[in-house]
Amino acid sequence: MQTITYPLAVGSGSTRVIEAGSGPVVLLVHGLGARCDRWRGTVERLADAGYRAITYDLPGHGFASKEVEAPSTVPALAEHALAVMDTLNIESAVLIGTSLGAHIVATAACKAPARVSGLGLVGALGIVPIEQGVAETISRNVRAQAREQFAGKLSFVLQDPTLVTEALIEEEWRMNSAPGVLGALSRLGDYLTSGIAHDYVASKLLPLFPTDRMLLLWGALDKAVPLSVGHACQEALGGPELVVIEGSNHCPYLEQPEAFMAALLPFLDHCQS
């Protein structure tokens, strides 16, 4: 299945899209300080399984535009996600988000529940309150721009040290030190430490989505958003399935892709029924 990449104008800005496959749509949203190509392997596997898989760069990230007025709160980023769907003529989709991306897709689902056939939340922020120290650590990490800091930044989210290659370090440094990136990430970092408390969504999601239309996936060794947060999310959302992926930190779709897909595909199939 061929994967394509293209620019997409959304609102007053633009983004990059990675897409593959045909069939029911799965929209994947990355987290703070990352970019959509972290989902590329997942996009390809979903396409092979019969889905149209799409991911895009959040405003201020990757190859997306970085204008000062770009969305920099989760409610605004959720509207942006729905605008991406509108621009691509997607009526409904299963939304999968990781870290801050999970908060974004969950908020989008609250705004437009009829357009969301299922929610996959991976190492999720923003569903339930997090400790201030956790928010401050994440915010501090995304602001780091010195090249020598990037091995540590990557090790914070990846358990397997062999994944933290010199090539990846170089790419991460170049992408995250590009013009406009620090401002964009700083605005989101400030939101994470001082604004997110107004936007937690568990109480809004609970009456909108039955538990079988939500799936929680968590790395057993998650340093960024500890597994205890996953258990708190499960309780707050009425008991959806929580799949704990062994041997993984904050990015189970990268570190343990077979286990990740083994949990995700039955859920996606169920969401089509």
Residue frames relative to the residue before (quaternion, step in Angstrom):
aa qw qx qy qz dx dy dz
M 1.0000 0.0000 0.0000 0.0000 0.00 0.00 0.00
Q 0.3450 -0.7700 0.5004 0.1942 3.60 -0.63 1.10
T 0.2640 -0.7434 0.5979 0.1416 3.54 -1.03 0.91
I 0.1283 -0.7953 0.5892 0.0613 3.58 -0.91 0.91
T 0.1702 -0.7559 0.6258 0.0895 3.55 -1.26 0.59
Y 0.1269 0.8015 -0.5726 0.1169 3.58 -0.87 0.90
P 0.4967 -0.6256 0.4996 0.3352 3.60 -1.26 0.40
L 0.0943 -0.7868 0.6090 0.0350 3.53 -1.18 0.60
A 0.3174 -0.7257 0.5796 0.1913 3.57 -0.85 0.99
V 0.0347 0.7808 -0.6202 0.0669 3.56 -0.82 1.07
G 0.8174 -0.0211 -0.0272 0.5751 3.57 -0.53 1.14
S 0.7845 -0.2745 0.2289 0.5068 3.57 -0.88 -0.98
G 0.7121 0.4242 -0.2474 0.5018 3.59 1.27 -0.06
S 0.3499 -0.7067 0.5623 0.2491 3.53 -1.26 -0.42
T 0.1302 -0.7800 0.6074 0.0763 3.52 -1.29 0.38
R 0.4224 -0.6435 0.5620 0.3027 3.53 -1.38 -0.03
V 0.1678 -0.7776 0.6018 0.0713 3.53 -1.01 0.90
I 0.1074 -0.7268 0.6727 0.0879 3.54 -1.19 0.71
E 0.0452 0.8237 -0.5538 0.1134 3.56 -0.68 1.11
A 0.0914 0.7711 -0.6288 0.0404 3.54 -1.21 0.60
G 0.7885 0.3905 -0.2533 0.4021 3.52 -1.28 0.46
S 0.2296 -0.7232 0.6298 0.1661 3.50 -1.43 -0.04
G 0.5280 0.6035 -0.4693 0.3698 3.52 -1.22 0.49
P 0.7818 -0.2523 0.2057 0.5318 3.61 -1.15 -0.47
V 0.4318 -0.7359 0.4702 0.2256 3.56 -0.96 0.91
V 0.0674 -0.7309 0.6778 0.0417 3.51 -1.18 0.84
L 0.1258 -0.7923 0.5958 0.0390 3.57 -0.67 1.14
L 0.1491 -0.8132 0.5621 0.0225 3.56 -0.70 1.17
V 0.1033 -0.8082 0.5798 0.0104 3.58 -0.82 1.04
H 0.3569 -0.7599 0.5123 0.1809 3.55 -0.77 1.12
G 0.5537 -0.6414 0.4387 0.2995 3.55 -1.31 0.05
L 0.7601 -0.3850 0.2917 0.4346 3.51 -1.39 -0.04
G 0.8353 0.1757 -0.1555 0.4972 3.56 -0.86 1.04
A 0.6166 0.5177 -0.3514 0.4777 3.60 1.26 0.04
R 0.2507 -0.7382 0.5886 0.2139 3.58 -1.18 -0.54
C 0.6984 -0.5474 0.2740 0.3709 3.51 -1.22 0.52
D 0.6058 0.5849 -0.3911 0.3714 3.63 1.03 -0.48
R 0.4899 0.6173 -0.4557 0.4139 3.60 1.21 0.02
W 0.6757 0.4730 -0.2815 0.4904 3.57 1.24 -0.42
R 0.3969 0.7634 -0.4678 0.2022 3.61 1.20 -0.21
G 0.6662 0.4978 -0.3162 0.4566 3.61 0.83 -0.88
T 0.6445 0.5094 -0.3177 0.4736 3.59 1.02 -0.78
V 0.6072 0.5503 -0.3425 0.4596 3.58 1.01 -0.82
E 0.6929 0.4790 -0.2857 0.4570 3.59 0.83 -0.95
R 0.6623 0.4947 -0.3145 0.4666 3.59 0.96 -0.79
L 0.6439 0.5080 -0.3273 0.4693 3.58 1.00 -0.73
A 0.6228 0.5296 -0.3407 0.4642 3.58 1.02 -0.75
D 0.6518 0.5127 -0.3116 0.4639 3.58 0.97 -0.83
A 0.6947 0.4659 -0.2643 0.4802 3.58 1.17 -0.59
G 0.6583 -0.5652 0.2987 0.3975 3.59 1.25 0.19
Y 0.5900 0.5601 -0.3695 0.4491 3.56 1.23 0.43
R 0.3774 -0.6401 0.6045 0.2872 3.51 -1.34 0.35
A 0.0705 -0.8298 0.5531 -0.0242 3.55 -0.28 1.30
I 0.0300 -0.8026 0.5925 -0.0617 3.53 -0.85 1.08
T 0.0561 0.7611 -0.6460 0.0188 3.53 -1.11 0.77
Y 0.1096 -0.7994 0.5901 0.0260 3.56 -1.18 0.51
D 0.5393 -0.6020 0.4790 0.3423 3.55 -1.29 0.38
L 0.4407 -0.6666 0.5351 0.2741 3.55 -0.93 0.89
P 0.6229 -0.5196 0.4085 0.4185 3.62 -1.12 0.47
G 0.7967 0.2679 -0.2183 0.4959 3.56 -0.94 0.93
H 0.7001 0.4336 -0.2442 0.5121 3.59 1.29 -0.11
G 0.8460 0.1929 -0.1044 0.4860 3.54 -1.29 0.36
F 0.7670 -0.3058 0.2623 0.4994 3.55 -0.80 -1.10
A 0.4078 0.6895 -0.4908 0.3426 3.59 1.21 0.37
S 0.5918 -0.5673 0.4264 0.3822 3.56 -1.21 0.45
K 0.2727 -0.7921 0.5397 0.0831 3.54 -1.17 0.71
E 0.1972 0.7992 -0.5423 0.1681 3.57 1.01 0.76
V 0.6324 -0.5745 0.3715 0.3632 3.56 -1.14 0.73
E 0.7147 0.4523 -0.2612 0.4652 3.59 1.02 -0.75
A 0.3699 0.7337 -0.4952 0.2821 3.62 1.22 0.18
P 0.6346 -0.5337 0.3787 0.4112 3.62 -1.10 0.54
S 0.0292 0.8199 -0.5691 0.0555 3.58 -0.85 0.95
T 0.6360 0.3876 -0.3725 0.5536 3.55 1.16 0.71
V 0.6295 -0.5560 0.3676 0.3992 3.58 -1.12 0.46
P 0.6330 0.5043 -0.3749 0.4521 3.68 0.82 -0.66
A 0.6650 0.4852 -0.3108 0.4751 3.62 0.96 -0.78
L 0.6588 0.4936 -0.3087 0.4765 3.60 1.01 -0.75
A 0.6032 0.5334 -0.3555 0.4747 3.60 1.14 -0.52
E 0.6298 0.5058 -0.3280 0.4899 3.58 1.02 -0.74
H 0.6240 0.5333 -0.3292 0.4668 3.57 1.06 -0.76
A 0.6353 0.5250 -0.3308 0.4598 3.61 0.96 -0.81
L 0.6625 0.4831 -0.3041 0.4850 3.59 0.97 -0.82
A 0.6229 0.5283 -0.3365 0.4686 3.58 1.13 -0.64
V 0.5874 0.5431 -0.3592 0.4806 3.60 1.12 -0.64
M 0.6512 0.5047 -0.3123 0.4729 3.58 0.92 -0.88
D 0.6438 0.5215 -0.3243 0.4565 3.58 0.94 -0.85
T 0.6777 0.5090 -0.2934 0.4422 3.55 0.87 -1.00
L 0.7264 0.3982 -0.2241 0.5135 3.57 1.09 -0.70
N 0.4441 -0.7277 0.4231 0.3069 3.58 1.32 0.23
I 0.3578 0.7130 -0.5058 0.3283 3.56 1.00 0.91
E 0.2930 -0.7776 0.5328 0.1601 3.57 -0.52 1.16
S 0.7995 -0.0777 0.0821 0.5899 3.58 0.94 -0.88
A 0.0063 -0.7957 0.6045 -0.0377 3.55 -1.21 0.54
V 0.4290 -0.5672 0.6045 0.3589 3.47 -1.41 0.10
L 0.2028 -0.7858 0.5766 0.0942 3.56 -0.84 1.00
I 0.0690 -0.7782 0.6242 0.0041 3.55 -0.88 1.03
G 0.0488 0.8106 -0.5810 0.0546 3.57 -0.76 0.99
T 0.2147 -0.7708 0.5874 0.1213 3.53 -1.13 0.67
S 0.8397 0.0865 -0.0952 0.5277 3.56 -1.03 0.87
L 0.8118 -0.0497 0.0538 0.5794 3.65 -0.60 -1.01
G 0.5778 0.5855 -0.3721 0.4299 3.59 1.14 -0.54
A 0.6059 0.5411 -0.3546 0.4629 3.59 1.12 -0.58
H 0.6320 0.5131 -0.3240 0.4821 3.56 1.03 -0.77
I 0.6390 0.5345 -0.3206 0.4508 3.58 1.00 -0.84
V 0.7157 0.4382 -0.2825 0.4647 3.61 0.74 -0.96
A 0.6213 0.5315 -0.3507 0.4565 3.58 1.07 -0.66
T 0.6562 0.4942 -0.3081 0.4798 3.58 1.02 -0.76
A 0.6169 0.5285 -0.3391 0.4744 3.58 1.04 -0.73
A 0.6473 0.5223 -0.3150 0.4572 3.57 1.01 -0.80
C 0.6412 0.5054 -0.3249 0.4774 3.59 1.06 -0.66
K 0.6630 0.5070 -0.2967 0.4640 3.58 1.08 -0.73
A 0.8141 0.0716 0.0085 0.5762 3.59 1.00 -0.82
P 0.0600 -0.8613 0.5026 0.0447 3.63 0.62 1.08
A 0.6268 0.5575 -0.3521 0.4150 3.61 1.04 -0.63
R 0.6768 0.4890 -0.2868 0.4697 3.59 1.22 -0.40
V 0.6908 0.4498 -0.2516 0.5070 3.59 1.29 -0.13
S 0.1958 -0.8184 0.5333 0.0863 3.57 -0.45 1.21
G 0.7957 -0.0560 0.0196 0.6027 3.56 1.28 -0.17
L 0.2284 -0.7693 0.5864 0.1106 3.54 -1.25 0.54
G 0.0684 -0.7657 0.6385 0.0368 3.55 -0.91 0.99
L 0.0877 -0.8207 0.5644 -0.0154 3.56 -0.56 1.20
V 0.1013 -0.8283 0.5506 -0.0218 3.55 -0.46 1.30
G 0.8284 -0.1109 0.0488 0.5469 3.60 -0.58 1.12
A 0.1228 0.9002 -0.4122 0.0678 3.49 1.15 0.84
L 0.2283 -0.6887 0.6724 0.1463 3.46 -1.27 0.78
G 0.8140 0.3953 -0.2077 0.3715 3.53 -1.36 0.20
I 0.5371 0.5925 -0.4312 0.4178 3.59 1.21 0.01
V 0.7707 0.0431 0.0000 0.6357 3.55 0.95 -0.96
P 0.6552 -0.5104 0.3579 0.4267 3.62 -1.16 0.35
I 0.1952 -0.7479 0.6227 0.1211 3.52 -1.20 0.70
E 0.6050 -0.5542 0.4171 0.3910 3.54 -1.20 0.44
Q 0.5878 -0.6000 0.4094 0.3562 3.55 -1.05 0.76
G 0.6269 0.5528 -0.3381 0.4325 3.58 1.04 -0.73
V 0.6168 0.5305 -0.3402 0.4715 3.59 1.08 -0.71
A 0.6620 0.5051 -0.3026 0.4638 3.58 0.90 -0.94
E 0.6757 0.4995 -0.2988 0.4524 3.58 0.92 -0.86
T 0.6323 0.5254 -0.3362 0.4595 3.59 1.02 -0.72
I 0.6606 0.4913 -0.3067 0.4776 3.59 0.91 -0.90
S 0.6553 0.5200 -0.3091 0.4524 3.58 0.91 -0.91
R 0.6590 0.5056 -0.3020 0.4678 3.57 0.96 -0.86
N 0.6575 0.5287 -0.3148 0.4349 3.58 0.93 -0.86
V 0.7034 0.4759 -0.2974 0.4362 3.60 0.86 -0.86
R 0.6352 0.5325 -0.3342 0.4487 3.60 1.21 -0.36
A 0.5177 0.6583 -0.4183 0.3517 3.61 1.19 -0.38
Q 0.0478 -0.8318 0.5529 -0.0060 3.59 -0.82 0.98
A 0.5303 0.6153 -0.4264 0.3980 3.62 1.20 -0.17
R 0.5648 -0.6446 0.3874 0.3398 3.57 -0.85 0.94
E 0.6657 0.5278 -0.3143 0.4236 3.58 0.95 -0.83
Q 0.6208 0.5516 -0.3461 0.4365 3.60 1.23 -0.19
F 0.6002 0.6465 -0.3532 0.3115 3.57 1.15 -0.50
A 0.5669 0.5579 -0.4079 0.4484 3.61 1.09 -0.41
G 0.6670 0.4932 -0.2943 0.4746 3.57 1.00 -0.82
K 0.6187 0.5452 -0.3379 0.4536 3.57 1.03 -0.79
L 0.6938 0.4685 -0.2786 0.4706 3.57 0.90 -0.92
S 0.6506 0.5133 -0.3182 0.4605 3.59 1.02 -0.76
F 0.5649 0.5982 -0.3746 0.4276 3.57 1.23 -0.41
V 0.7863 0.2978 -0.1547 0.5188 3.61 1.11 -0.63
L 0.7250 0.3609 -0.2255 0.5415 3.61 1.24 -0.28
Q 0.3704 -0.7551 0.5032 0.1987 3.57 -0.76 1.05
D 0.7105 0.4566 -0.2456 0.4758 3.57 0.97 -0.92
P 0.3506 -0.7726 0.4825 0.2176 3.64 -0.41 1.14
T 0.5919 0.5806 -0.3850 0.4054 3.62 1.12 -0.44
L 0.6018 0.5566 -0.3613 0.4444 3.60 1.22 -0.29
V 0.6470 0.5009 -0.3111 0.4834 3.56 1.22 -0.48
T 0.0385 0.8387 -0.5357 0.0899 3.54 0.42 1.30
E 0.6429 -0.5080 0.3963 0.4143 3.56 -1.27 0.29
A 0.6280 0.5349 -0.3421 0.4500 3.58 1.03 -0.74
L 0.6652 0.4889 -0.3105 0.4712 3.60 0.94 -0.84
I 0.6224 0.5349 -0.3388 0.4600 3.58 0.99 -0.81
E 0.6600 0.5092 -0.3071 0.4592 3.58 0.91 -0.93
E 0.6747 0.4972 -0.2979 0.4569 3.57 0.89 -0.91
E 0.6543 0.5126 -0.3120 0.4602 3.58 0.90 -0.91
W 0.6568 0.5104 -0.3146 0.4574 3.57 0.94 -0.88
R 0.6810 0.4852 -0.3018 0.4580 3.58 0.84 -0.90
M 0.6718 0.4984 -0.3065 0.4542 3.58 0.92 -0.84
N 0.7700 0.3962 -0.1930 0.4613 3.56 0.89 -0.93
S 0.6795 0.4094 -0.3119 0.5229 3.58 1.27 0.11
A 0.3806 0.7248 -0.4820 0.3121 3.58 1.25 0.32
P 0.6635 -0.5110 0.3558 0.4149 3.61 -1.18 0.45
G 0.8093 0.2796 -0.2241 0.4654 3.54 -0.96 0.93
V 0.5666 0.6345 -0.3908 0.3516 3.58 1.15 -0.48
L 0.6606 0.5203 -0.3326 0.4269 3.60 0.81 -0.95
G 0.6499 0.5113 -0.3259 0.4582 3.58 0.93 -0.81
A 0.6653 0.5076 -0.3062 0.4538 3.57 0.90 -0.91
L 0.7012 0.4572 -0.2756 0.4726 3.58 0.86 -0.94
S 0.6192 0.5398 -0.3480 0.4518 3.59 1.08 -0.65
R 0.6361 0.5169 -0.3378 0.4627 3.59 0.98 -0.76
L 0.6804 0.4640 -0.2917 0.4864 3.57 0.97 -0.80
G 0.6153 0.5426 -0.3409 0.4592 3.57 1.09 -0.69
D 0.6404 0.5074 -0.3203 0.4793 3.58 1.02 -0.77
Y 0.6259 0.5304 -0.3340 0.4641 3.57 1.02 -0.78
L 0.6509 0.5385 -0.3188 0.4298 3.57 0.95 -0.91
T 0.7510 0.4026 -0.2231 0.4734 3.60 0.94 -0.82
S 0.8248 0.2462 -0.1097 0.4971 3.61 1.07 -0.55
G 0.7724 0.3710 -0.2055 0.4728 3.62 1.16 -0.26
I 0.5664 0.6556 -0.3791 0.3252 3.57 1.13 -0.61
A 0.5710 0.6294 -0.3800 0.3652 3.59 1.11 -0.65
H 0.6477 0.5198 -0.3238 0.4533 3.61 1.17 -0.47
D 0.7633 0.4264 -0.1628 0.4571 3.57 1.22 -0.47
Y 0.3146 0.7400 -0.5369 0.2554 3.63 1.13 0.39
V 0.2663 -0.8501 0.4489 0.0694 3.58 -0.80 1.01
A 0.3914 0.7463 -0.4891 0.2249 3.64 1.13 -0.11
S 0.6909 0.4898 -0.2978 0.4406 3.59 0.83 -0.92
K 0.6490 0.4959 -0.3152 0.4832 3.61 1.17 -0.52
L 0.6637 0.5160 -0.3031 0.4487 3.58 1.01 -0.82
L 0.6018 0.6396 -0.3557 0.3197 3.54 0.91 -0.99
P 0.7569 0.3627 -0.2499 0.4828 3.67 0.76 -0.83
L 0.6547 0.5577 -0.3039 0.4097 3.60 1.21 -0.36
F 0.8117 0.2117 -0.0704 0.5398 3.58 1.02 -0.81
P 0.3965 -0.6879 0.5475 0.2643 3.59 -0.83 0.93
T 0.6448 -0.5708 0.3434 0.3749 3.55 -1.11 0.61
D 0.6582 0.5163 -0.3349 0.4337 3.61 1.06 -0.59
R 0.6473 0.4744 -0.3260 0.4997 3.60 1.28 -0.02
M 0.6740 0.3946 -0.3017 0.5468 3.57 1.26 0.34
L 0.0427 -0.7774 0.6275 0.0081 3.54 -1.10 0.76
L 0.1848 -0.7596 0.6166 0.0926 3.55 -0.94 0.98
L 0.0326 -0.7798 0.6251 -0.0033 3.57 -0.92 0.96
W 0.0157 0.8244 -0.5598 0.0817 3.56 -0.76 1.06
G 0.4231 -0.6565 0.5601 0.2764 3.53 -1.10 0.72
A 0.5041 -0.6740 0.4462 0.3042 3.57 -0.83 0.95
L 0.7610 0.3526 -0.1656 0.5187 3.57 1.14 -0.67
D 0.2290 0.8166 -0.5051 0.1602 3.60 1.19 0.48
K 0.2301 -0.7832 0.5676 0.1067 3.56 -0.69 1.14
A 0.6692 0.5300 -0.3038 0.4231 3.58 1.01 -0.79
V 0.7765 0.0337 0.0147 0.6290 3.58 0.90 -1.00
P 0.3032 -0.8216 0.4454 0.1860 3.59 0.09 1.27
L 0.6578 -0.5351 0.3729 0.3767 3.53 -1.23 0.59
S 0.5510 0.6049 -0.4012 0.4116 3.60 1.12 -0.51
V 0.6100 0.5323 -0.3477 0.4729 3.60 1.13 -0.62
G 0.6173 0.5485 -0.3392 0.4506 3.58 1.06 -0.73
H 0.6604 0.4880 -0.3084 0.4802 3.58 0.95 -0.83
A 0.6372 0.5152 -0.3288 0.4695 3.59 1.04 -0.73
C 0.6236 0.5264 -0.3318 0.4732 3.59 1.06 -0.73
Q 0.6417 0.5332 -0.3236 0.4463 3.56 0.92 -0.92
E 0.6736 0.4873 -0.2966 0.4699 3.58 0.91 -0.88
A 0.6919 0.4966 -0.2846 0.4401 3.58 0.87 -0.96
L 0.7248 0.4294 -0.2340 0.4853 3.60 1.13 -0.63
G 0.6271 -0.6015 0.3229 0.3752 3.58 1.21 0.33
G 0.6878 -0.5460 0.2685 0.3957 3.59 1.21 0.35
P 0.2172 0.7548 -0.5899 0.1873 3.63 0.84 0.80
E 0.6466 -0.5188 0.3791 0.4113 3.55 -1.23 0.39
L 0.1284 -0.7519 0.6434 0.0648 3.54 -1.07 0.86
V 0.1196 -0.7897 0.6008 0.0331 3.56 -0.56 1.20
V 0.1688 -0.7780 0.6014 0.0671 3.55 -0.68 1.14
I 0.2017 -0.8060 0.5518 0.0719 3.54 -0.62 1.18
E 0.3535 -0.7720 0.4973 0.1784 3.52 -0.44 1.28
G 0.8133 0.2915 -0.2071 0.4590 3.54 -1.21 0.55
S 0.6601 0.4922 -0.3008 0.4811 3.56 1.25 0.27
N 0.3647 -0.6832 0.5959 0.2126 3.49 -1.25 0.69
H 0.8462 -0.1906 0.1443 0.4763 3.61 -0.86 -0.97
C 0.7480 0.3649 -0.1921 0.5201 3.61 1.24 -0.28
P 0.0425 -0.8532 0.5188 0.0317 3.63 0.57 1.06
Y 0.6020 0.5684 -0.3564 0.4331 3.61 1.12 -0.57
L 0.6822 0.4344 -0.2728 0.5210 3.59 1.25 -0.44
E 0.7516 0.4384 -0.2196 0.4412 3.55 0.85 -1.01
Q 0.7958 0.1038 -0.0283 0.5960 3.57 1.01 -0.80
P 0.0380 -0.8681 0.4937 0.0338 3.60 0.68 1.04
E 0.6375 0.5277 -0.3528 0.4366 3.62 0.98 -0.70
A 0.6675 0.4790 -0.2993 0.4851 3.59 0.94 -0.86
F 0.6215 0.5453 -0.3353 0.4516 3.57 1.04 -0.77
M 0.7051 0.4518 -0.2725 0.4738 3.58 0.82 -0.97
A 0.6049 0.5617 -0.3578 0.4365 3.60 1.06 -0.66
A 0.6812 0.4483 -0.2833 0.5047 3.58 1.14 -0.61
L 0.7078 0.5076 -0.2698 0.4106 3.57 0.94 -0.91
L 0.6721 0.5500 -0.3271 0.3726 3.60 0.80 -0.96
P 0.6579 0.4785 -0.3518 0.4630 3.68 0.82 -0.72
F 0.6182 0.5378 -0.3413 0.4605 3.58 1.07 -0.66
L 0.6583 0.4996 -0.3120 0.4688 3.59 0.91 -0.89
D 0.6410 0.5186 -0.3275 0.4613 3.58 0.94 -0.85
H 0.6470 0.5206 -0.3175 0.4577 3.57 0.98 -0.83
C 0.6554 0.5347 -0.3100 0.4341 3.59 1.02 -0.81
Q 0.6435 0.5067 -0.3303 0.4691 3.59 1.22 -0.29
S 0.5971 0.5969 -0.3574 0.3994 3.59 1.23 -0.25
